[in-house]
Amino acid sequence: MLGTQSQNLASMAAGHRPVPPDELVKDPASGHWTGYFPGVVDGTKWGFFVTGRGGVQA
């Protein structure tokens, strides 16, 4: 996303807020955001918290 400054993987549990261990890392060469999250398997419900120029969007 243009202007994205950070992204966090987010549990879909009510009230979840982003924390540093959930932060994705941007690859400067490809621009892709990546991360590894133990325990996340097929069927796990998740989303993103995206921080950019307009603030945070969940």
PDB file with one MODEL, atoms N, CA, C and O in Angstrom:
MODEL        1
ATOM      1  N   MET A   1       0.837  -1.182   0.000  1.00  0.00           N
ATOM      2  CA  MET A   1       0.000   0.000   0.000  1.00  0.00           C
ATOM      3  C   MET A   1       0.878   1.241   0.000  1.00  0.00           C
ATOM      4  O   MET A   1       1.830   1.343   0.775  1.00  0.00           O
ATOM      5  N   LEU A   2       0.562   2.143  -0.842  1.00  0.00           N
ATOM      6  CA  LEU A   2       1.319   3.373  -0.939  1.00  0.00           C
ATOM      7  C   LEU A   2       1.220   4.154   0.361  1.00  0.00           C
ATOM      8  O   LEU A   2       0.118   4.386   0.859  1.00  0.00           O
ATOM      9  N   GLY A   3       2.333   4.557   0.910  1.00  0.00           N
ATOM     10  CA  GLY A   3       2.338   5.352   2.129  1.00  0.00           C
ATOM     11  C   GLY A   3       2.306   4.538   3.406  1.00  0.00           C
ATOM     12  O   GLY A   3       2.308   5.110   4.496  1.00  0.00           O
ATOM     13  N   THR A   4       2.276   3.200   3.300  1.00  0.00           N
ATOM     14  CA  THR A   4       2.257   2.366   4.500  1.00  0.00           C
ATOM     15  C   THR A   4       3.581   2.499   5.226  1.00  0.00           C
ATOM     16  O   THR A   4       4.646   2.383   4.621  1.00  0.00           O
ATOM     17  N   GLN A   5       3.509   2.745   6.530  1.00  0.00           N
ATOM     18  CA  GLN A   5       4.704   2.885   7.348  1.00  0.00           C
ATOM     19  C   GLN A   5       4.973   1.639   8.169  1.00  0.00           C
ATOM     20  O   GLN A   5       6.131   1.315   8.431  1.00  0.00           O
ATOM     21  N   SER A   6       3.922   0.925   8.584  1.00  0.00           N
ATOM     22  CA  SER A   6       4.098  -0.339   9.295  1.00  0.00           C
ATOM     23  C   SER A   6       2.830  -1.163   9.154  1.00  0.00           C
ATOM     24  O   SER A   6       1.744  -0.637   8.912  1.00  0.00           O
ATOM     25  N   GLN A   7       3.000  -2.479   9.313  1.00  0.00           N
ATOM     26  CA  GLN A   7       1.869  -3.399   9.300  1.00  0.00           C
ATOM     27  C   GLN A   7       2.077  -4.408  10.412  1.00  0.00           C
ATOM     28  O   GLN A   7       3.203  -4.835  10.669  1.00  0.00           O
ATOM     29  N   ASN A   8       0.990  -4.792  11.074  1.00  0.00           N
ATOM     30  CA  ASN A   8       1.025  -5.812  12.104  1.00  0.00           C
ATOM     31  C   ASN A   8      -0.022  -6.861  11.775  1.00  0.00           C
ATOM     32  O   ASN A   8      -1.130  -6.533  11.351  1.00  0.00           O
ATOM     33  N   LEU A   9       0.333  -8.130  11.974  1.00  0.00           N
ATOM     34  CA  LEU A   9      -0.641  -9.194  11.889  1.00  0.00           C
ATOM     35  C   LEU A   9      -1.511  -9.085  13.131  1.00  0.00           C
ATOM     36  O   LEU A   9      -0.993  -8.828  14.218  1.00  0.00           O
ATOM     37  N   ALA A  10      -2.809  -9.271  12.998  1.00  0.00           N
ATOM     38  CA  ALA A  10      -3.708  -9.069  14.122  1.00  0.00           C
ATOM     39  C   ALA A  10      -4.656 -10.242  14.287  1.00  0.00           C
ATOM     40  O   ALA A  10      -5.278 -10.699  13.329  1.00  0.00           O
ATOM     41  N   SER A  11      -4.753 -10.715  15.504  1.00  0.00           N
ATOM     42  CA  SER A  11      -5.757 -11.711  15.838  1.00  0.00           C
ATOM     43  C   SER A  11      -7.124 -11.068  15.652  1.00  0.00           C
ATOM     44  O   SER A  11      -7.273  -9.861  15.842  1.00  0.00           O
ATOM     45  N   MET A  12      -8.100 -11.847  15.290  1.00  0.00           N
ATOM     46  CA  MET A  12      -9.441 -11.302  15.124  1.00  0.00           C
ATOM     47  C   MET A  12     -10.197 -11.279  16.454  1.00  0.00           C
ATOM     48  O   MET A  12     -11.390 -10.974  16.479  1.00  0.00           O
ATOM     49  N   ALA A  13      -9.517 -11.598  17.556  1.00  0.00           N
ATOM     50  CA  ALA A  13     -10.145 -11.542  18.874  1.00  0.00           C
ATOM     51  C   ALA A  13     -10.510 -10.092  19.195  1.00  0.00           C
ATOM     52  O   ALA A  13      -9.762  -9.171  18.868  1.00  0.00           O
ATOM     53  N   ALA A  14     -11.636  -9.899  19.823  1.00  0.00           N
ATOM     54  CA  ALA A  14     -12.092  -8.547  20.169  1.00  0.00           C
ATOM     55  C   ALA A  14     -11.057  -7.841  21.035  1.00  0.00           C
ATOM     56  O   ALA A  14     -10.501  -8.424  21.965  1.00  0.00           O
ATOM     57  N   GLY A  15     -10.813  -6.592  20.716  1.00  0.00           N
ATOM     58  CA  GLY A  15      -9.916  -5.775  21.524  1.00  0.00           C
ATOM     59  C   GLY A  15      -8.438  -5.951  21.237  1.00  0.00           C
ATOM     60  O   GLY A  15      -7.612  -5.327  21.903  1.00  0.00           O
ATOM     61  N   HIS A  16      -8.076  -6.778  20.269  1.00  0.00           N
ATOM     62  CA  HIS A  16      -6.651  -6.967  19.963  1.00  0.00           C
ATOM     63  C   HIS A  16      -6.057  -5.660  19.450  1.00  0.00           C
ATOM     64  O   HIS A  16      -6.641  -5.008  18.585  1.00  0.00           O
ATOM     65  N   ARG A  17      -4.919  -5.283  19.971  1.00  0.00           N
ATOM     66  CA  ARG A  17      -4.185  -4.103  19.519  1.00  0.00           C
ATOM     67  C   ARG A  17      -2.799  -4.544  19.079  1.00  0.00           C
ATOM     68  O   ARG A  17      -2.272  -5.512  19.626  1.00  0.00           O
ATOM     69  N   PRO A  18      -2.191  -3.873  18.114  1.00  0.00           N
ATOM     70  CA  PRO A  18      -0.873  -4.282  17.632  1.00  0.00           C
ATOM     71  C   PRO A  18       0.204  -4.148  18.711  1.00  0.00           C
ATOM     72  O   PRO A  18       0.214  -3.191  19.485  1.00  0.00           O
ATOM     73  N   VAL A  19       1.103  -5.126  18.740  1.00  0.00           N
ATOM     74  CA  VAL A  19       2.258  -5.116  19.640  1.00  0.00           C
ATOM     75  C   VAL A  19       3.495  -5.450  18.818  1.00  0.00           C
ATOM     76  O   VAL A  19       3.375  -6.086  17.771  1.00  0.00           O
ATOM     77  N   PRO A  20       4.693  -5.034  19.267  1.00  0.00           N
ATOM     78  CA  PRO A  20       5.909  -5.239  18.467  1.00  0.00           C
ATOM     79  C   PRO A  20       6.132  -6.662  17.933  1.00  0.00           C
ATOM     80  O   PRO A  20       6.573  -6.793  16.792  1.00  0.00           O
ATOM     81  N   PRO A  21       5.853  -7.738  18.693  1.00  0.00           N
ATOM     82  CA  PRO A  21       6.103  -9.070  18.122  1.00  0.00           C
ATOM     83  C   PRO A  21       5.222  -9.396  16.912  1.00  0.00           C
ATOM     84  O   PRO A  21       5.538 -10.312  16.153  1.00  0.00           O
ATOM     85  N   ASP A  22       4.126  -8.661  16.722  1.00  0.00           N
ATOM     86  CA  ASP A  22       3.228  -8.889  15.588  1.00  0.00           C
ATOM     87  C   ASP A  22       3.620  -8.100  14.350  1.00  0.00           C
ATOM     88  O   ASP A  22       2.977  -8.232  13.308  1.00  0.00           O
ATOM     89  N   GLU A  23       4.671  -7.275  14.444  1.00  0.00           N
ATOM     90  CA  GLU A  23       5.007  -6.385  13.337  1.00  0.00           C
ATOM     91  C   GLU A  23       5.625  -7.139  12.170  1.00  0.00           C
ATOM     92  O   GLU A  23       6.477  -8.007  12.357  1.00  0.00           O
ATOM     93  N   LEU A  24       5.185  -6.798  10.966  1.00  0.00           N
ATOM     94  CA  LEU A  24       5.754  -7.348   9.748  1.00  0.00           C
ATOM     95  C   LEU A  24       6.970  -6.522   9.340  1.00  0.00           C
ATOM     96  O   LEU A  24       7.113  -5.372   9.755  1.00  0.00           O
ATOM     97  N   VAL A  25       7.843  -7.111   8.528  1.00  0.00           N
ATOM     98  CA  VAL A  25       9.075  -6.448   8.082  1.00  0.00           C
ATOM     99  C   VAL A  25       8.971  -6.207   6.580  1.00  0.00           C
ATOM    100  O   VAL A  25       8.629  -7.114   5.821  1.00  0.00           O
ATOM    101  N   LYS A  26       9.266  -4.979   6.158  1.00  0.00           N
ATOM    102  CA  LYS A  26       9.218  -4.648   4.735  1.00  0.00           C
ATOM    103  C   LYS A  26      10.557  -4.953   4.077  1.00  0.00           C
ATOM    104  O   LYS A  26      11.604  -4.486   4.528  1.00  0.00           O
ATOM    105  N   ASP A  27      10.513  -5.745   3.001  1.00  0.00           N
ATOM    106  CA  ASP A  27      11.705  -6.053   2.218  1.00  0.00           C
ATOM    107  C   ASP A  27      11.966  -4.868   1.293  1.00  0.00           C
ATOM    108  O   ASP A  27      11.148  -4.584   0.418  1.00  0.00           O
ATOM    109  N   PRO A  28      13.101  -4.165   1.471  1.00  0.00           N
ATOM    110  CA  PRO A  28      13.350  -2.975   0.656  1.00  0.00           C
ATOM    111  C   PRO A  28      13.478  -3.276  -0.842  1.00  0.00           C
ATOM    112  O   PRO A  28      13.180  -2.417  -1.671  1.00  0.00           O
ATOM    113  N   ALA A  29      13.916  -4.478  -1.190  1.00  0.00           N
ATOM    114  CA  ALA A  29      14.094  -4.812  -2.606  1.00  0.00           C
ATOM    115  C   ALA A  29      12.752  -5.035  -3.319  1.00  0.00           C
ATOM    116  O   ALA A  29      12.542  -4.552  -4.432  1.00  0.00           O
ATOM    117  N   SER A  30      11.850  -5.773  -2.661  1.00  0.00           N
ATOM    118  CA  SER A  30      10.579  -6.113  -3.318  1.00  0.00           C
ATOM    119  C   SER A  30       9.412  -5.231  -2.868  1.00  0.00           C
ATOM    120  O   SER A  30       8.415  -5.098  -3.578  1.00  0.00           O
ATOM    121  N   GLY A  31       9.545  -4.627  -1.680  1.00  0.00           N
ATOM    122  CA  GLY A  31       8.447  -3.850  -1.129  1.00  0.00           C
ATOM    123  C   GLY A  31       7.388  -4.703  -0.454  1.00  0.00           C
ATOM    124  O   GLY A  31       6.379  -4.177   0.016  1.00  0.00           O
ATOM    125  N   HIS A  32       7.604  -6.034  -0.397  1.00  0.00           N
ATOM    126  CA  HIS A  32       6.652  -6.938   0.244  1.00  0.00           C
ATOM    127  C   HIS A  32       6.841  -6.941   1.758  1.00  0.00           C
ATOM    128  O   HIS A  32       7.959  -6.820   2.259  1.00  0.00           O
ATOM    129  N   TRP A  33       5.725  -7.082   2.478  1.00  0.00           N
ATOM    130  CA  TRP A  33       5.742  -7.180   3.937  1.00  0.00           C
ATOM    131  C   TRP A  33       5.704  -8.650   4.315  1.00  0.00           C
ATOM    132  O   TRP A  33       4.851  -9.390   3.824  1.00  0.00           O
ATOM    133  N   THR A  34       6.630  -9.096   5.194  1.00  0.00           N
ATOM    134  CA  THR A  34       6.719 -10.506   5.552  1.00  0.00           C
ATOM    135  C   THR A  34       6.847 -10.680   7.056  1.00  0.00           C
ATOM    136  O   THR A  34       7.166  -9.738   7.781  1.00  0.00           O
ATOM    137  N   GLY A  35       6.595 -11.889   7.508  1.00  0.00           N
ATOM    138  CA  GLY A  35       6.765 -12.218   8.914  1.00  0.00           C
ATOM    139  C   GLY A  35       6.493 -13.687   9.151  1.00  0.00           C
ATOM    140  O   GLY A  35       5.923 -14.360   8.292  1.00  0.00           O
ATOM    141  N   TYR A  36       6.893 -14.195  10.307  1.00  0.00           N
ATOM    142  CA  TYR A  36       6.648 -15.577  10.702  1.00  0.00           C
ATOM    143  C   TYR A  36       5.934 -15.556  12.042  1.00  0.00           C
ATOM    144  O   TYR A  36       6.360 -14.870  12.971  1.00  0.00           O
ATOM    145  N   PHE A  37       4.861 -16.300  12.136  1.00  0.00           N
ATOM    146  CA  PHE A  37       4.045 -16.296  13.341  1.00  0.00           C
ATOM    147  C   PHE A  37       3.754 -17.722  13.769  1.00  0.00           C
ATOM    148  O   PHE A  37       2.843 -18.351  13.231  1.00  0.00           O
ATOM    149  N   PRO A  38       4.518 -18.252  14.740  1.00  0.00           N
ATOM    150  CA  PRO A  38       4.289 -19.618  15.196  1.00  0.00           C
ATOM    151  C   PRO A  38       2.844 -19.784  15.677  1.00  0.00           C
ATOM    152  O   PRO A  38       2.278 -18.894  16.312  1.00  0.00           O
ATOM    153  N   GLY A  39       2.273 -20.923  15.366  1.00  0.00           N
ATOM    154  CA  GLY A  39       0.920 -21.209  15.816  1.00  0.00           C
ATOM    155  C   GLY A  39      -0.163 -20.773  14.849  1.00  0.00           C
ATOM    156  O   GLY A  39      -1.318 -21.171  15.004  1.00  0.00           O
ATOM    157  N   VAL A  40       0.181 -19.958  13.845  1.00  0.00           N
ATOM    158  CA  VAL A  40      -0.801 -19.557  12.834  1.00  0.00           C
ATOM    159  C   VAL A  40      -0.835 -20.672  11.789  1.00  0.00           C
ATOM    160  O   VAL A  40       0.169 -20.958  11.136  1.00  0.00           O
ATOM    161  N   VAL A  41      -2.000 -21.292  11.643  1.00  0.00           N
ATOM    162  CA  VAL A  41      -2.160 -22.424  10.730  1.00  0.00           C
ATOM    163  C   VAL A  41      -3.331 -22.152   9.784  1.00  0.00           C
ATOM    164  O   VAL A  41      -4.061 -21.176   9.959  1.00  0.00           O
ATOM    165  N   ASP A  42      -3.505 -23.008   8.792  1.00  0.00           N
ATOM    166  CA  ASP A  42      -4.651 -22.896   7.890  1.00  0.00           C
ATOM    167  C   ASP A  42      -5.928 -22.786   8.715  1.00  0.00           C
ATOM    168  O   ASP A  42      -6.157 -23.579   9.627  1.00  0.00           O
ATOM    169  N   GLY A  43      -6.747 -21.809   8.392  1.00  0.00           N
ATOM    170  CA  GLY A  43      -8.011 -21.620   9.091  1.00  0.00           C
ATOM    171  C   GLY A  43      -7.962 -20.613  10.226  1.00  0.00           C
ATOM    172  O   GLY A  43      -9.005 -20.222  10.752  1.00  0.00           O
ATOM    173  N   THR A  44      -6.743 -20.181  10.617  1.00  0.00           N
ATOM    174  CA  THR A  44      -6.625 -19.165  11.669  1.00  0.00           C
ATOM    175  C   THR A  44      -7.195 -17.858  11.149  1.00  0.00           C
ATOM    176  O   THR A  44      -6.857 -17.425  10.047  1.00  0.00           O
ATOM    177  N   LYS A  45      -8.056 -17.226  11.932  1.00  0.00           N
ATOM    178  CA  LYS A  45      -8.628 -15.931  11.526  1.00  0.00           C
ATOM    179  C   LYS A  45      -7.670 -14.827  11.949  1.00  0.00           C
ATOM    180  O   LYS A  45      -7.246 -14.771  13.104  1.00  0.00           O
ATOM    181  N   TRP A  46      -7.335 -13.955  11.013  1.00  0.00           N
ATOM    182  CA  TRP A  46      -6.399 -12.879  11.277  1.00  0.00           C
ATOM    183  C   TRP A  46      -6.730 -11.703  10.375  1.00  0.00           C
ATOM    184  O   TRP A  46      -7.543 -11.816   9.458  1.00  0.00           O
ATOM    185  N   GLY A  47      -6.107 -10.603  10.639  1.00  0.00           N
ATOM    186  CA  GLY A  47      -6.254  -9.402   9.830  1.00  0.00           C
ATOM    187  C   GLY A  47      -4.989  -8.573   9.948  1.00  0.00           C
ATOM    188  O   GLY A  47      -3.969  -9.053  10.442  1.00  0.00           O
ATOM    189  N   PHE A  48      -5.054  -7.336   9.498  1.00  0.00           N
ATOM    190  CA  PHE A  48      -3.894  -6.453   9.558  1.00  0.00           C
ATOM    191  C   PHE A  48      -4.255  -5.148  10.249  1.00  0.00           C
ATOM    192  O   PHE A  48      -5.378  -4.660  10.121  1.00  0.00           O
ATOM    193  N   PHE A  49      -3.318  -4.593  10.969  1.00  0.00           N
ATOM    194  CA  PHE A  49      -3.362  -3.200  11.402  1.00  0.00           C
ATOM    195  C   PHE A  49      -2.342  -2.500  10.520  1.00  0.00           C
ATOM    196  O   PHE A  49      -1.163  -2.853  10.534  1.00  0.00           O
ATOM    197  N   VAL A  50      -2.780  -1.519   9.760  1.00  0.00           N
ATOM    198  CA  VAL A  50      -1.895  -0.819   8.829  1.00  0.00           C
ATOM    199  C   VAL A  50      -1.754   0.626   9.284  1.00  0.00           C
ATOM    200  O   VAL A  50      -2.749   1.327   9.466  1.00  0.00           O
ATOM    201  N   THR A  51      -0.507   1.071   9.469  1.00  0.00           N
ATOM    202  CA  THR A  51      -0.238   2.442   9.868  1.00  0.00           C
ATOM    203  C   THR A  51       0.370   3.173   8.688  1.00  0.00           C
ATOM    204  O   THR A  51       1.320   2.693   8.070  1.00  0.00           O
ATOM    205  N   GLY A  52      -0.179   4.335   8.377  1.00  0.00           N
ATOM    206  CA  GLY A  52       0.326   5.147   7.276  1.00  0.00           C
ATOM    207  C   GLY A  52       0.079   6.604   7.548  1.00  0.00           C
ATOM    208  O   GLY A  52      -0.172   7.002   8.686  1.00  0.00           O
ATOM    209  N   ARG A  53       0.151   7.397   6.508  1.00  0.00           N
ATOM    210  CA  ARG A  53      -0.019   8.841   6.660  1.00  0.00           C
ATOM    211  C   ARG A  53      -1.373   9.225   7.251  1.00  0.00           C
ATOM    212  O   ARG A  53      -1.497  10.261   7.903  1.00  0.00           O
ATOM    213  N   GLY A  54      -2.392   8.388   7.022  1.00  0.00           N
ATOM    214  CA  GLY A  54      -3.732   8.696   7.521  1.00  0.00           C
ATOM    215  C   GLY A  54      -4.021   8.131   8.902  1.00  0.00           C
ATOM    216  O   GLY A  54      -5.140   8.264   9.398  1.00  0.00           O
ATOM    217  N   GLY A  55      -3.032   7.503   9.532  1.00  0.00           N
ATOM    218  CA  GLY A  55      -3.237   6.905  10.850  1.00  0.00           C
ATOM    219  C   GLY A  55      -3.292   5.390  10.755  1.00  0.00           C
ATOM    220  O   GLY A  55      -2.696   4.798   9.856  1.00  0.00           O
ATOM    221  N   VAL A  56      -4.009   4.760  11.684  1.00  0.00           N
ATOM    222  CA  VAL A  56      -4.090   3.305  11.765  1.00  0.00           C
ATOM    223  C   VAL A  56      -5.435   2.847  11.219  1.00  0.00           C
ATOM    224  O   VAL A  56      -6.474   3.433  11.525  1.00  0.00           O
ATOM    225  N   GLN A  57      -5.406   1.787  10.402  1.00  0.00           N
ATOM    226  CA  GLN A  57      -6.635   1.165   9.905  1.00  0.00           C
ATOM    227  C   GLN A  57      -6.584  -0.310  10.256  1.00  0.00           C
ATOM    228  O   GLN A  57      -5.549  -0.953  10.077  1.00  0.00           O
ATOM    229  N   ALA A  58      -7.670  -0.847  10.745  1.00  0.00           N
ATOM    230  CA  ALA A  58      -7.743  -2.270  11.084  1.00  0.00           C
ATOM    231  C   ALA A  58      -8.575  -2.996  10.066  1.00  0.00           C
ATOM    232  O   ALA A  58      -8.760  -4.209  10.171  1.00  0.00           O
TER     233      ALA A  58
ENDMDL
END
